[in-house]
Amino acid sequence: MVKIRNILLLILALGLAGGAAYTAHDWLEAQAGSKKAKTIEMAKVVVVREALPPGHVFEKDDLEIQQWPLKFKPKDAIDSMEGLAGRVTASYMVANEVVTPSKLKAKGTMGGLSAVLKEGKRAMTVKVDEVVGVGGFVQPGDRVDVLATVSRGDYSHNPVTKIMLQDLTVLTVGHRLQQKKTPGESTKAVKVKVVTLEVSPEQGEELALISQEGAVVLALRGQTDRVETKSRGVRLNKLLASAEPRPKPVVIQQKEKKVRVVTRPTMRIELLKGKNKSFQTFPVN
């Protein structure tokens, strides 16, 4: 009986071991299949290596091919660098941005700002105040308003600031050297910030005038803000109307000094010389 029981236990153990092995095999196969199912499909896309301005002519070193997840690949993404050399960017592109046909001008277009200007528009560069403007936050493609402050001529004692132009597109941002001469010193070159804006011919005339007559400041617009603001501007006296008035200077009145006049007694003598008669006065001690 003992032998039979031991044989039965052995058979049971072997059966359990076989079942465990079969279950483990199925589990391993399921895991392998799960890993295969999680494999991400990749696709090739062409991207720009660095930020590029509008009107830039592609060179070979400007581009590279990256592997992107297929489900995130833009539908019109370009996947080969063939034929891209010499093409011109139609808008500002950031580093690692995917190249698509909508970002490029038509084949045969020459490089430069003239390639990206809209029909009937002009490119105009103006000097702006880097301190009181929006500093380094203005980038190509942004939209801005142009404010001017005039403090000469009729406005010398009461300056005025007004929004002159609205919703202009920024084409480029940079610096240029400008000759500056200060009293008692020789002329030297200083670096000033300049911004190139896309304007209509009429806006270009206004921008040329205000940049000569006053200080130009840019106000950055929101990406979806296209509402035109009605503004009459502000004058300095109106801006400071609620401020505490400047104290009047105290005038100290001085008492007038009285001058004492002393009258001394005199003696008048009549002099006769022939027919001529005259008088002479002498003081009397």
Secondary structure by P-SEA (a helix, b strand, c coil): caaaaaaaaaaaaaaaaaaaaaaaaaaaaaaaaaaaaabbbbbbbbbbccccccccccccccccccccccccccccccccccccccccccccccccccccccccccccccccccccccccbbbbbbbccccccccccccccbbbbbbbbbcccccccbbbbbbccccccccccbbbbbbbbcccccbbbbbbbbbbbbbcaaaaaaaaaaaacbbbbbbbbcccccccccccccccccccccccccccbbbbbbcbbbbbbbbbbbbbbbbbcccccbbbbbbcc
